[in-house]
Amino acid sequence: MPKRYLGRAVAVGFVLAWLATIPSLGAGSRRASHLAVAQPAPTATPRVDLSAFLFGDPVTCESRLRLEPLPTAVAVGERITVTATVDMSCPDSLADAAVLVFAGSTEPGAQPGIEAGIDRLAGALDRIPDTPLAVVDAAAADAPLVWVDTPMGRKAALDAVAARPVGLYLDGEAWAARLKAASAALAALPPTRRPMLVIVDGRRPRLFVPLARSQVEASANAVRDAAGVVVLLDMSLDGWLAAVGRTLPPAGVIGFDPHAARDAGIVRLGVQGIVDRLGGVIDVALLEIDWTTDELRVVDGSAAPPPVFDGHGMVQWRSGRADRELSMKGRVVLTGRAVGRGTVAVSFEADRAGEAIAAARSTGVVCVQARGAGGAATCTPEHTSTVIQSATSTPPPRATSSPGVRATPTRPPRPTASPRVGPTNLRRWRLWLPAAWRADAAVRLP
């Protein structure tokens, strides 16, 4: 083919290919346009922040953090091993519980949430096969109270709660009377059983609301005085039951309030959050060793086991989800870098559903001295034995004449020893000036 025709053919081919991409030019062009459109990626299930729905006792845990003793002094270039261990334990309120479910008013919008919550509660109780369960229906004034302690018996009782007629609208007087009877049944339990009162309600009482509120307070206080737990599942549109629960001292009271977002999926997650608190679940824990980088330097690759973060002046280890008990251990090797007062600190934190349930911190001081100093310390070694716990376990309330208010643990401030360089762009420079002008300067690099 002559060259002039060959060039024309190539040009025509490019034009036809361009026309094929226009959607309005026939079936073939529509197919090409369809293939050119990228398909959207599947949407991930959004993560729900349970802290917006749960209230009451976070059920904190006990942690025991230990920093192995450090040497009083080291020479520049000499190595030391820093070892930290932590043991954590959480209470299991479901282990010896006797559970009484009180079912109040309902309405159509609340029923899906009630059914979802009951279903998740049933699954949690099956973890301990012999847990006694009783149900009190506020709409059935003459129904006898029967305790069942088999999986089949509990399932039948809870299925009856989920299958109650929609639209039960009780007045506050009848509601309070039935709750009072339920409290009396819990009070008659043997001392080997922890009373657990679960109140499920989907609608504010029609009349005598103050009577219902007062009985909730009285029943909650009685259960707490018996070292028990009160669980409030409020599916009402206005959150009247949760409003009462928020006024109670938080120890021994756990509540769920969906804020009118009564989606069954959110309710399942919320009730699972309550079950996790009662069962002592630990979502994640973090163990950290940090040190002042002016005086001490890490030996590369010495952190064991392999950490999740190993940056300038800090190593971190993270645990996965655990039930009730957790142990962690971390080790790193440091070397003396410059003469001075080196600080080593270990800290531990544990979370459940985004809430801190345990925290502790311990610090130590190592005097870094020049080689050949003969072992004489060049600073004050205030090290090793200080352990501070910022979150302690939540003991069951003891029987008293009146309910007490649990003291809220506060986290102590972090020690303000000589600054260290963390995983940021903050770097420390030392300027060697005449003695009268000598100073340290912290320079933030761009």
C-alpha positions as CSV (number, residue, x, y, z in Angstrom):
1,M,0.0,0.0,0.0
2,P,1.4,3.4,-0.9
3,K,2.5,5.5,2.1
4,R,0.0,8.2,1.5
5,Y,-2.9,5.7,1.7
6,L,-1.4,4.0,4.8
7,G,-1.3,7.4,6.6
8,R,-4.9,8.0,5.8
9,A,-6.0,4.6,7.0
10,V,-4.3,5.1,10.3
11,A,-6.0,8.5,10.7
12,V,-9.4,7.0,9.9
13,G,-8.8,4.2,12.5
14,F,-8.1,6.8,15.2
15,V,-11.3,8.7,14.3
16,L,-13.4,5.5,14.4
17,A,-12.0,4.5,17.8
18,W,-12.8,7.9,19.2
19,L,-16.4,7.8,17.9
20,A,-16.9,4.4,19.5
21,T,-16.5,6.0,22.9
22,I,-19.5,8.3,22.4
23,P,-22.6,6.8,24.2
24,S,-25.2,8.1,21.6
25,L,-23.7,6.2,18.6
26,G,-25.4,2.8,18.8
27,A,-25.2,-0.5,20.8
28,G,-21.5,-1.0,20.2
29,S,-20.7,2.5,21.5
30,R,-22.9,1.9,24.6
31,R,-21.0,-1.3,25.3
32,A,-17.7,0.5,25.1
33,S,-18.9,3.3,27.4
34,H,-20.2,0.8,29.9
35,L,-16.9,-0.9,30.1
36,A,-15.0,2.4,30.6
37,V,-17.0,3.2,33.8
38,A,-15.4,2.0,37.0
39,Q,-17.6,0.0,39.3
40,P,-18.0,1.4,42.9
41,A,-16.2,-0.5,45.6
42,P,-18.4,-2.3,48.1
43,T,-19.3,-0.1,51.1
44,A,-17.9,-1.2,54.4
45,T,-20.2,-1.5,57.4
46,P,-19.8,1.7,59.4
47,R,-18.4,1.4,62.9
48,V,-20.7,2.4,65.7
49,D,-19.4,4.5,68.6
50,L,-21.0,2.7,71.5
51,S,-19.9,5.4,74.0
52,A,-22.7,7.5,72.6
53,F,-25.3,4.9,73.7
54,L,-23.9,3.3,76.8
55,F,-23.9,4.9,80.3
56,G,-23.2,4.0,83.9
57,D,-20.4,1.8,85.3
58,P,-17.5,1.2,82.9
59,V,-16.5,-1.8,85.0
60,T,-12.8,-1.1,85.3
61,C,-10.1,-3.7,85.8
62,E,-7.1,-4.2,88.0
63,S,-3.6,-4.0,86.5
64,R,-0.3,-4.8,88.0
65,L,2.6,-3.1,86.1
66,R,6.2,-3.9,87.0
67,L,9.5,-2.3,85.8
68,E,12.4,-4.6,86.5
69,P,15.1,-2.9,88.7
70,L,17.5,-0.7,86.8
71,P,21.2,-0.2,87.6
72,T,22.0,2.9,89.6
73,A,24.6,4.1,87.1
74,V,26.0,3.1,83.8
75,A,28.9,4.4,81.8
76,V,28.7,5.9,78.4
77,G,28.5,3.1,75.9
78,E,27.5,0.5,78.4
79,R,24.2,-1.5,77.8
80,I,21.2,-2.0,80.1
81,T,18.1,-4.2,79.6
82,V,14.7,-2.6,80.4
83,T,12.0,-5.2,81.0
84,A,8.3,-4.4,81.8
85,T,5.6,-6.9,82.6
86,V,1.9,-6.3,83.3
87,D,-0.9,-8.6,84.5
88,M,-4.5,-7.5,84.2
89,S,-7.7,-9.0,85.5
90,C,-11.4,-8.0,85.1
91,P,-14.4,-9.0,87.1
92,D,-17.0,-11.4,85.6
93,S,-20.4,-10.3,86.9
94,L,-22.2,-13.0,84.9
95,A,-20.4,-16.0,86.5
96,D,-22.6,-16.3,89.6
97,A,-25.6,-14.1,88.6
98,A,-29.3,-14.8,88.9
99,V,-31.0,-12.7,86.2
100,L,-34.5,-11.2,86.4
101,V,-35.9,-9.6,83.3
102,F,-38.6,-7.0,83.9
103,A,-40.6,-6.2,80.7
104,G,-42.5,-2.9,80.8
105,S,-44.5,-1.0,78.1
106,T,-44.1,-1.5,74.4
107,E,-45.0,0.3,71.2
108,P,-44.4,-0.6,67.5
109,G,-41.3,1.5,67.0
110,A,-39.6,-0.1,70.1
111,Q,-40.4,-3.7,69.4
112,P,-37.6,-4.5,66.9
113,G,-35.1,-3.1,69.3
114,I,-36.6,-5.1,72.2
115,E,-36.5,-8.3,70.2
116,A,-32.8,-7.7,69.2
117,G,-31.8,-6.9,72.7
118,I,-33.4,-10.0,74.2
119,D,-31.8,-12.2,71.5
120,R,-28.3,-10.9,72.3
121,L,-29.0,-11.2,76.1
122,A,-30.0,-14.9,75.6
123,G,-26.8,-15.6,73.8
124,A,-24.7,-14.1,76.6
125,L,-26.5,-16.1,79.3
126,D,-25.9,-19.4,77.4
127,R,-22.2,-19.0,78.1
128,I,-22.9,-20.1,81.7
129,P,-25.4,-23.0,81.4
130,D,-26.8,-23.0,84.9
131,T,-27.6,-19.3,85.2
132,P,-31.1,-18.9,86.8
133,L,-33.5,-16.6,85.0
134,A,-37.0,-15.3,85.7
135,V,-39.2,-13.0,83.8
136,V,-41.7,-10.5,85.2
137,D,-44.3,-9.1,82.7
138,A,-45.5,-5.8,83.9
139,A,-48.8,-6.3,82.0
140,A,-49.5,-9.7,83.7
141,A,-50.3,-8.8,87.2
142,D,-51.3,-12.3,88.3
143,A,-48.6,-14.3,86.6
144,P,-46.4,-16.4,88.9
145,L,-42.7,-15.8,89.0
146,V,-40.8,-18.9,88.0
147,W,-37.0,-19.4,88.0
148,V,-35.5,-21.5,85.2
149,D,-31.9,-22.6,84.9
150,T,-31.6,-24.6,81.7
151,P,-30.9,-23.3,78.2
152,M,-34.3,-24.5,76.9
153,G,-36.1,-22.9,79.8
154,R,-34.3,-19.6,79.5
155,K,-35.0,-19.5,75.7
156,A,-38.7,-20.1,76.2
157,A,-38.9,-17.4,78.9
158,L,-37.0,-14.8,76.8
159,D,-39.0,-15.7,73.6
160,A,-42.1,-14.9,75.5
161,V,-40.8,-11.5,76.3
162,A,-39.9,-10.8,72.6
163,A,-43.4,-12.1,71.5
164,R,-45.4,-9.8,73.8
165,P,-48.2,-7.9,72.1
166,V,-47.1,-4.6,70.6
167,G,-48.8,-1.5,72.1
168,L,-48.8,-2.5,75.8
169,Y,-49.3,0.9,77.5
170,L,-49.2,0.7,81.3
171,D,-49.8,3.3,83.9
172,G,-47.0,4.2,86.3
173,E,-48.8,2.7,89.4
174,A,-49.2,-0.8,87.9
175,W,-45.7,-0.6,86.4
176,A,-44.1,0.3,89.8
177,A,-46.1,-2.4,91.6
178,R,-44.8,-5.1,89.4
179,L,-41.2,-3.8,89.6
180,K,-41.5,-3.8,93.4
181,A,-42.5,-7.5,93.3
182,A,-39.6,-8.3,91.0
183,S,-37.2,-6.6,93.5
184,A,-38.6,-8.7,96.3
185,A,-37.9,-11.9,94.3
186,L,-34.3,-10.8,93.8
187,A,-34.0,-10.0,97.5
188,A,-35.0,-13.6,98.4
189,L,-32.1,-15.1,96.4
190,P,-29.5,-17.1,98.4
191,P,-26.3,-15.1,99.1
192,T,-24.3,-17.3,96.7
193,R,-26.1,-15.7,93.8
194,R,-25.4,-12.1,92.5
195,P,-28.8,-10.4,91.8
196,M,-29.0,-8.9,88.3
197,L,-32.1,-6.8,87.4
198,V,-32.6,-6.2,83.7
199,I,-35.4,-3.6,83.0
200,V,-36.6,-3.5,79.4
201,D,-39.0,-0.7,78.5
202,G,-40.2,0.8,75.2
203,R,-42.6,3.6,76.3
204,R,-43.0,6.1,79.1
205,P,-45.9,5.1,81.5
206,R,-49.2,6.6,80.8
207,L,-49.9,8.0,84.3
208,F,-48.2,8.2,87.6
209,V,-44.7,8.6,86.0
210,P,-43.2,9.8,89.4
211,L,-44.2,6.5,91.0
212,A,-42.4,4.5,88.3
213,R,-39.3,6.7,88.6
214,S,-39.2,6.3,92.4
215,Q,-39.5,2.6,92.1
216,V,-36.7,2.3,89.6
217,E,-34.4,4.2,92.1
218,A,-35.5,2.1,95.0
219,S,-35.1,-1.2,93.2
220,A,-31.7,-0.2,91.8
221,N,-30.5,0.8,95.3
222,A,-31.7,-2.5,96.8
223,V,-29.9,-4.5,94.1
224,R,-26.7,-2.6,94.5
225,D,-26.8,-3.0,98.3
226,A,-26.9,-6.7,97.7
227,A,-23.7,-6.5,95.6
228,G,-25.8,-6.9,92.4
229,V,-26.0,-5.2,89.0
230,V,-28.8,-3.2,87.3
231,V,-29.1,-3.2,83.5
232,L,-31.4,-0.6,81.9
233,L,-32.4,-1.2,78.2
234,D,-34.4,1.9,77.2
235,M,-36.1,1.6,73.8
236,S,-38.6,4.4,74.4
237,L,-38.7,7.4,72.1
238,D,-38.0,10.0,74.8
239,G,-35.5,8.0,76.8
240,W,-37.4,8.3,80.1
241,L,-35.9,5.2,81.7
242,A,-32.3,6.2,80.8
243,A,-32.9,9.7,82.2
244,V,-33.6,8.0,85.6
245,G,-30.6,5.7,85.3
246,R,-28.2,8.6,84.6
247,T,-29.2,10.2,87.9
248,L,-28.1,7.1,89.9
249,P,-24.5,6.6,91.2
250,P,-22.8,4.7,88.3
251,A,-21.4,1.8,90.4
252,G,-23.4,-1.3,89.6
253,V,-25.6,0.4,87.0
254,I,-25.2,-0.1,83.2
255,G,-27.6,1.3,80.7
256,F,-28.3,1.5,77.0
257,D,-30.1,4.5,75.4
258,P,-30.2,4.5,71.6
259,H,-31.5,8.2,71.5
260,A,-34.5,7.3,69.4
261,A,-32.2,5.6,66.8
262,R,-33.9,2.3,67.6
263,D,-32.2,0.3,64.8
264,A,-32.0,-3.4,65.6
265,G,-28.4,-3.6,64.6
266,I,-27.4,-0.7,66.9
267,V,-29.4,-2.4,69.7
268,R,-27.5,-5.7,69.2
269,L,-24.2,-3.9,69.4
270,G,-25.3,-1.9,72.4
271,V,-26.4,-5.0,74.4
272,Q,-23.2,-6.7,73.3
273,G,-21.4,-3.8,74.8
274,I,-23.2,-4.3,78.1
275,V,-22.4,-8.0,78.0
276,D,-18.8,-7.2,77.4
277,R,-18.7,-5.0,80.4
278,L,-20.4,-7.6,82.6
279,G,-18.2,-10.4,81.3
280,G,-14.9,-8.5,81.7
281,V,-13.9,-8.4,78.0
282,I,-10.7,-6.5,77.1
283,D,-10.8,-5.1,73.6
284,V,-7.2,-3.9,73.3
285,A,-4.2,-3.1,75.5
286,L,-1.0,-1.1,74.9
287,L,2.3,-1.6,76.7
288,E,5.0,1.1,76.2
289,I,8.6,1.8,77.2
290,D,10.1,5.2,76.6
291,W,13.3,7.0,77.6
292,T,15.1,10.3,77.4
293,T,17.1,10.3,74.2
294,D,19.7,12.8,75.3
295,E,21.3,10.3,77.8
296,L,20.1,6.9,76.4
297,R,20.0,5.3,73.0
298,V,18.2,2.1,71.9
299,V,20.2,-0.8,70.5
300,D,18.6,-1.4,67.0
301,G,16.5,-4.5,66.8
302,S,16.7,-5.2,70.5
303,A,13.0,-4.8,71.3
304,A,11.3,-8.2,72.0
305,P,8.8,-9.5,71.2
306,P,8.5,-7.5,67.9
307,P,6.7,-4.3,68.7
308,V,4.0,-2.6,66.8
309,F,5.9,0.7,67.0
310,D,9.6,1.3,67.4
311,G,10.4,5.0,67.0
312,H,12.9,7.5,68.4
313,G,12.7,7.1,72.2
314,M,9.7,4.7,72.4
315,V,8.6,1.1,71.7
316,Q,5.1,-0.1,72.0
317,W,3.4,-3.6,72.1
318,R,-0.3,-4.1,71.5
319,S,-2.5,-7.0,72.5
320,G,-5.7,-8.4,70.9
321,R,-9.1,-9.0,72.4
322,A,-9.1,-11.0,75.6
323,D,-11.6,-12.3,78.2
324,R,-11.1,-11.2,81.8
325,E,-7.3,-11.8,82.0
326,L,-4.3,-10.5,80.1
327,S,-0.6,-10.6,80.5
328,M,2.0,-8.7,78.5
329,K,5.8,-8.5,78.6
330,G,8.2,-6.2,76.7
331,R,12.0,-5.8,76.7
332,V,14.4,-3.4,75.0
333,V,18.2,-2.8,75.3
334,L,19.5,0.7,75.8
335,T,23.0,2.1,75.9
336,G,24.5,5.1,77.7
337,R,24.7,8.0,75.2
338,A,25.8,11.1,77.1
339,V,26.5,12.0,80.7
340,G,23.4,13.0,82.6
341,R,20.2,11.9,84.3
342,G,18.5,9.4,82.1
343,T,14.8,8.6,82.7
344,V,13.1,5.3,81.7
345,A,9.3,5.0,81.9
346,V,6.8,2.2,81.3
347,S,3.1,2.7,80.8
348,F,0.1,0.5,80.2
349,E,-3.4,1.2,79.0
350,A,-6.4,-1.0,78.2
351,D,-9.7,-0.1,76.5
352,R,-13.1,-1.6,76.0
353,A,-15.3,0.0,73.3
354,G,-13.2,3.1,73.3
355,E,-13.3,3.6,77.1
356,A,-10.2,3.3,79.3
357,I,-10.6,0.4,81.8
358,A,-7.1,0.2,83.2
359,A,-4.0,2.3,83.2
360,A,-0.7,2.3,85.1
361,R,2.8,4.0,84.8
362,S,6.1,3.4,86.4
363,T,9.4,5.4,86.0
364,G,13.0,4.9,86.8
365,V,16.2,7.0,86.7
366,V,19.6,5.9,85.5
367,C,22.8,8.0,86.1
368,V,24.9,8.0,82.9
369,Q,28.5,8.8,83.7
370,A,31.7,9.1,81.9
371,R,33.9,6.1,81.3
372,G,36.3,5.4,84.2
373,A,34.3,7.4,86.7
374,G,34.8,4.5,89.2
375,G,31.1,3.8,89.7
376,A,30.3,7.1,91.4
377,A,26.8,8.3,90.6
378,T,26.6,11.7,89.0
379,C,22.9,12.3,89.6
380,T,20.2,11.3,92.1
381,P,18.8,7.8,91.2
382,E,15.1,7.9,92.1
383,H,14.3,4.8,90.3
384,T,12.2,1.6,89.9
385,S,9.8,1.1,92.7
386,T,7.1,3.6,92.0
387,V,4.0,2.1,90.4
388,I,0.9,4.3,89.9
389,Q,-2.4,2.8,88.8
390,S,-4.9,5.2,87.3
391,A,-7.7,2.8,87.0
392,T,-8.5,0.1,89.5
393,S,-11.0,-2.7,89.5
394,T,-14.6,-2.0,90.2
395,P,-15.5,-4.0,93.3
396,P,-19.1,-5.1,93.8
397,P,-21.0,-2.7,96.0
398,R,-21.2,-3.9,99.6
399,A,-24.3,-4.0,101.6
400,T,-24.8,-0.6,103.4
401,S,-27.6,1.3,104.9
402,S,-27.7,3.6,101.9
403,P,-26.0,3.4,98.5
404,G,-22.6,5.0,98.3
405,V,-21.0,6.9,95.5
406,R,-18.0,5.3,94.1
407,A,-14.9,7.5,93.9
408,T,-13.9,8.1,90.3
409,P,-10.3,7.2,89.7
410,T,-8.2,10.0,88.2
411,R,-5.2,9.5,86.0
412,P,-2.0,10.9,87.5
413,P,0.1,13.3,85.5
414,R,2.9,12.0,83.5
415,P,6.4,12.6,85.0
416,T,8.0,15.7,83.6
417,A,11.6,14.6,83.6
418,S,14.0,15.8,81.0
419,P,12.4,16.1,77.5
420,R,12.6,13.3,75.1
421,V,12.1,13.1,71.4
422,G,9.0,11.1,70.4
423,P,7.8,10.0,67.0
424,T,7.3,13.6,65.9
425,N,9.4,16.2,64.1
426,L,10.6,17.8,67.4
427,R,14.4,17.6,67.7
428,R,16.7,18.7,70.4
429,W,19.9,20.7,69.8
430,R,22.7,21.6,72.1
431,L,24.6,24.8,71.6
432,W,28.1,25.0,73.0
433,L,28.4,28.7,73.8
434,P,30.5,30.6,76.4
435,A,29.6,29.4,79.9
436,A,27.6,32.6,80.6
437,W,25.4,32.2,77.6
438,R,25.2,28.4,77.4
439,A,21.6,27.1,77.0
440,D,19.6,24.3,75.4
441,A,17.2,25.1,72.6
442,A,14.4,23.1,71.2
443,V,14.0,23.6,67.5
444,R,11.0,22.4,65.5
445,L,12.1,21.5,62.0
446,P,9.8,22.2,59.0
